[in-house]
Amino acid sequence: MTPDVWLLLAAAAVVLLLTAWSAWTLTRLGRLEARVERAWTALDTQLRRRTGLAAELARDHAAAVGEERAARLAAAVREVRAPRTGDREMAENALGRELRELPEDLPGVPGALRADLEGTATRIGLARRFYNDAVRDTHALRTRRLPGLLRLHASRPLPRFFDIEDDLREVTGSAAGGGRARP
């Protein structure tokens, strides 16, 4: 075999490897995109559930919560449902603060509603972590040098992180026996 044939075979092998790697990367990006969508659906569902529970608390149990606090809670619910500034994260933070400021003992509020609120807060923290992990993995793969050079998934926008205040550290710390949670 001549050196030209070897060079041609080497070039063909490089093209074949690059094609295989590109196909694998595109498949991985597609899976990550689906993972981000599923995680967002789970997070959005829990956020909407919390909003509904907070609205029920403000509407049906205003006397137990206190009229002023119920009005603030109802205003936070309205802001979450239709954020004036367009910043849902800020509205969700305001609602979360209002709910965290509620006293532990709310006479007249059914225990099931309080348990639902606490459970939803835990699920929001976990769903947010799963969503942000999926977004981080997508960013990591799409911002590597070769996918950027080949413009893989370049027409699709990068997903945004969803950063709200939650009690995830307390949840994971108590679930792990008081251990320190990952930030």
VOPAGU-2260 file (C-alpha; in pm, 1 decimal, decimal comma):
REM VOPAGU-2260
SITE   aa  ch    i         X         Y         Z
SITE  MET   A    0       0,0       0,0       0,0
SITE  THR   A    1     116,1     345,0     -80,9
SITE  PRO   A    2     130,7     631,9     166,7
SITE  ASP   A    3    -159,6     798,0     -13,1
SITE  VAL   A    4    -381,4     495,6      56,8
SITE  TRP   A    5    -281,2     498,6     425,1
SITE  LEU   A    6    -359,7     867,4     443,8
SITE  LEU   A    7    -696,8     809,2     279,5
SITE  LEU   A    8    -776,1     524,3     521,5
SITE  ALA   A    9    -673,5     738,3     819,9
SITE  ALA   A   10    -891,5    1026,3     699,6
SITE  ALA   A   11   -1185,1     788,3     651,3
SITE  ALA   A   12   -1134,3     651,0    1003,8
SITE  VAL   A   13   -1128,3    1003,0    1149,0
SITE  VAL   A   14   -1446,3    1096,4     961,4
SITE  LEU   A   15   -1613,7     774,2    1075,8
SITE  LEU   A   16   -1514,3     835,9    1439,4
SITE  LEU   A   17   -1627,5    1197,6    1422,8
SITE  THR   A   18   -1961,9    1091,3    1272,8
SITE  ALA   A   19   -2011,9     825,0    1541,1
SITE  TRP   A   20   -1920,9    1071,3    1817,2
SITE  SER   A   21   -2157,0    1334,3    1671,5
SITE  ALA   A   22   -2443,5    1084,0    1655,4
SITE  TRP   A   23   -2377,8     978,2    2015,9
SITE  THR   A   24   -2360,6    1340,9    2131,8
SITE  LEU   A   25   -2681,6    1432,7    1949,7
SITE  THR   A   26   -2854,8    1136,4    2112,2
SITE  ARG   A   27   -2723,9    1244,1    2452,6
SITE  LEU   A   28   -2838,9    1603,3    2394,4
SITE  GLY   A   29   -3183,9    1478,2    2295,7
SITE  ARG   A   30   -3205,8    1271,1    2612,1
SITE  LEU   A   31   -3090,2    1562,9    2823,3
SITE  GLU   A   32   -3350,0    1787,8    2661,1
SITE  ALA   A   33   -3620,6    1532,5    2742,8
SITE  ARG   A   34   -3486,3    1507,6    3099,7
SITE  VAL   A   35   -3502,8    1886,4    3137,7
SITE  GLU   A   36   -3862,6    1887,5    3010,5
SITE  ARG   A   37   -3970,9    1608,6    3248,2
SITE  ALA   A   38   -3797,1    1776,4    3542,3
SITE  TRP   A   39   -3957,5    2111,8    3458,2
SITE  THR   A   40   -4300,7    1948,3    3438,5
SITE  ALA   A   41   -4250,2    1794,4    3783,9
SITE  LEU   A   42   -4125,8    2123,2    3930,3
SITE  ASP   A   43   -4402,8    2328,8    3772,1
SITE  THR   A   44   -4663,8    2081,8    3898,3
SITE  GLN   A   45   -4537,5    2113,9    4254,8
SITE  LEU   A   46   -4517,0    2493,0    4232,2
SITE  ARG   A   47   -4875,8    2508,4    4106,0
SITE  ARG   A   48   -4985,2    2270,4    4381,6
SITE  ARG   A   49   -4824,3    2492,1    4644,8
SITE  THR   A   50   -4994,3    2797,7    4493,2
SITE  GLY   A   51   -5331,4    2623,4    4506,7
SITE  LEU   A   52   -5280,2    2517,6    4867,6
SITE  ALA   A   53   -5171,6    2869,1    4964,4
SITE  ALA   A   54   -5478,4    3015,4    4792,3
SITE  GLU   A   55   -5700,3    2770,9    4981,1
SITE  LEU   A   56   -5532,2    2862,9    5308,3
SITE  ALA   A   57   -5576,1    3236,8    5246,0
SITE  ARG   A   58   -5934,9    3202,3    5124,6
SITE  ASP   A   59   -6083,1    2938,2    5354,6
SITE  HIS   A   60   -5879,2    2988,0    5671,2
SITE  ALA   A   61   -5818,7    3363,6    5685,0
SITE  ALA   A   62   -5936,4    3383,1    6045,3
SITE  ALA   A   63   -5688,6    3118,4    6160,5
SITE  VAL   A   64   -5401,1    3272,3    5966,1
SITE  GLY   A   65   -5491,9    3630,8    6047,3
SITE  GLU   A   66   -5662,2    3873,5    5812,6
SITE  GLU   A   67   -5349,2    4075,7    5734,6
SITE  ARG   A   68   -5134,3    3768,0    5674,6
SITE  ALA   A   69   -5411,7    3610,7    5465,5
SITE  ALA   A   70   -5424,2    3924,4    5249,0
SITE  ARG   A   71   -5045,3    3913,4    5197,9
SITE  LEU   A   72   -5066,1    3544,0    5117,3
SITE  ALA   A   73   -5347,3    3603,4    4866,1
SITE  ALA   A   74   -5145,1    3883,5    4703,8
SITE  ALA   A   75   -4843,2    3652,3    4675,0
SITE  VAL   A   76   -5064,0    3386,0    4515,3
SITE  ARG   A   77   -5195,5    3637,6    4261,0
SITE  GLU   A   78   -4841,6    3748,6    4181,0
SITE  VAL   A   79   -4729,6    3387,5    4123,5
SITE  ARG   A   80   -5022,4    3319,5    3894,3
SITE  ALA   A   81   -4961,1    3635,8    3689,0
SITE  PRO   A   82   -4622,5    3792,2    3768,5
SITE  ARG   A   83   -4632,9    4163,4    3687,3
SITE  THR   A   84   -4259,0    4183,9    3637,4
SITE  GLY   A   85   -4244,3    3860,9    3440,1
SITE  ASP   A   86   -4008,2    3715,3    3700,4
SITE  ARG   A   87   -4167,9    3397,4    3826,7
SITE  GLU   A   88   -3871,9    3313,6    4047,5
SITE  MET   A   89   -3914,6    3635,9    4243,7
SITE  ALA   A   90   -4289,1    3573,4    4281,7
SITE  GLU   A   91   -4229,1    3215,0    4396,9
SITE  ASN   A   92   -3972,7    3341,8    4649,2
SITE  ALA   A   93   -4226,7    3587,4    4791,1
SITE  LEU   A   94   -4488,3    3313,0    4824,7
SITE  GLY   A   95   -4236,8    3079,3    4985,5
SITE  ARG   A   96   -4138,1    3346,1    5239,8
SITE  GLU   A   97   -4503,0    3409,6    5327,1
SITE  LEU   A   98   -4560,0    3038,5    5383,0
SITE  ARG   A   99   -4243,0    2997,5    5590,0
SITE  GLU   A  100   -4345,1    3290,4    5811,0
SITE  LEU   A  101   -4670,1    3119,1    5908,5
SITE  PRO   A  102   -4676,0    3007,8    6271,2
SITE  GLU   A  103   -4640,0    2636,2    6338,0
SITE  ASP   A  104   -4967,5    2623,1    6527,8
SITE  LEU   A  105   -5265,9    2731,9    6319,7
SITE  PRO   A  106   -5584,2    2642,8    6507,7
SITE  GLY   A  107   -5873,7    2583,9    6273,0
SITE  VAL   A  108   -5654,6    2478,9    5981,5
SITE  PRO   A  109   -5693,3    2109,9    5903,5
SITE  GLY   A  110   -5384,7    1899,8    5967,2
SITE  ALA   A  111   -5413,5    1756,3    5617,0
SITE  LEU   A  112   -5370,1    2102,0    5463,0
SITE  ARG   A  113   -5066,0    2174,8    5677,8
SITE  ALA   A  114   -4918,0    1834,3    5591,2
SITE  ASP   A  115   -4983,5    1896,2    5221,2
SITE  LEU   A  116   -4805,6    2232,1    5241,2
SITE  GLU   A  117   -4505,2    2078,2    5417,3
SITE  GLY   A  118   -4490,9    1784,5    5176,4
SITE  THR   A  119   -4518,9    2013,3    4876,6
SITE  ALA   A  120   -4233,7    2229,6    5007,7
SITE  THR   A  121   -4015,8    1919,4    5028,7
SITE  ARG   A  122   -4115,5    1804,1    4680,6
SITE  ILE   A  123   -4047,4    2151,7    4538,6
SITE  GLY   A  124   -3695,7    2146,8    4680,5
SITE  LEU   A  125   -3624,8    1805,0    4536,0
SITE  ALA   A  126   -3787,3    1881,2    4199,0
SITE  ARG   A  127   -3586,5    2202,9    4174,7
SITE  ARG   A  128   -3266,6    2011,6    4241,7
SITE  PHE   A  129   -3349,7    1751,8    3972,9
SITE  TYR   A  130   -3436,3    2026,6    3724,2
SITE  ASN   A  131   -3122,4    2229,6    3793,4
SITE  ASP   A  132   -2909,0    1914,1    3773,1
SITE  ALA   A  133   -3054,4    1839,3    3428,3
SITE  VAL   A  134   -2992,0    2199,3    3319,7
SITE  ARG   A  135   -2633,9    2182,7    3450,6
SITE  ASP   A  136   -2566,3    1860,0    3260,1
SITE  THR   A  137   -2710,6    2011,8    2941,8
SITE  HIS   A  138   -2498,0    2324,2    2979,4
SITE  ALA   A  139   -2188,2    2113,3    3043,9
SITE  LEU   A  140   -2232,8    1909,1    2727,1
SITE  ARG   A  141   -2340,3    2193,2    2499,3
SITE  THR   A  142   -2062,6    2429,0    2605,3
SITE  ARG   A  143   -1780,9    2182,9    2538,9
SITE  ARG   A  144   -1545,5    2281,2    2262,0
SITE  LEU   A  145   -1634,0    2021,0    1996,0
SITE  PRO   A  146   -2016,3    2041,7    2024,3
SITE  GLY   A  147   -1980,6    2419,0    2005,1
SITE  LEU   A  148   -1754,2    2395,4    1703,3
SITE  LEU   A  149   -1992,7    2156,1    1527,2
SITE  ARG   A  150   -2289,9    2369,6    1643,4
SITE  LEU   A  151   -2478,2    2068,0    1780,9
SITE  HIS   A  152   -2819,9    2181,9    1904,3
SITE  ALA   A  153   -2712,5    2540,8    1839,1
SITE  SER   A  154   -3058,9    2636,5    1715,6
SITE  ARG   A  155   -3213,5    2542,9    2050,8
SITE  PRO   A  156   -3191,5    2780,5    2345,3
SITE  LEU   A  157   -2997,5    2672,3    2650,7
SITE  PRO   A  158   -3233,8    2593,8    2938,5
SITE  ARG   A  159   -3229,7    2837,7    3230,9
SITE  PHE   A  160   -3163,9    2743,9    3589,5
SITE  PHE   A  161   -3459,2    2794,7    3826,2
SITE  ASP   A  162   -3325,3    2939,5    4148,7
SITE  ILE   A  163   -3567,8    2997,5    4430,5
SITE  GLU   A  164   -3526,6    2995,4    4804,3
SITE  ASP   A  165   -3632,5    2667,3    4953,1
SITE  ASP   A  166   -3552,4    2454,9    5252,7
SITE  LEU   A  167   -3373,5    2185,3    5055,8
SITE  ARG   A  168   -3064,8    2186,8    5278,5
SITE  GLU   A  169   -3282,4    2132,3    5582,6
SITE  VAL   A  170   -3473,4    1855,5    5404,1
SITE  THR   A  171   -3167,7    1668,8    5280,5
SITE  GLY   A  172   -2977,1    1731,7    5603,4
SITE  SER   A  173   -3252,8    1583,3    5817,7
SITE  ALA   A  174   -3305,8    1294,3    5575,1
SITE  ALA   A  175   -2935,6    1212,5    5585,3
SITE  GLY   A  176   -2928,7    1209,3    5963,0
SITE  GLY   A  177   -2814,6    1566,7    6009,5
SITE  GLY   A  178   -2538,8    1549,3    5749,4
SITE  ARG   A  179   -2443,7    1846,8    5540,9
SITE  ALA   A  180   -2623,7    1881,4    5210,2
SITE  ARG   A  181   -2456,3    1963,5    4880,4
SITE  PRO   A  182   -2509,0    2331,5    4791,6
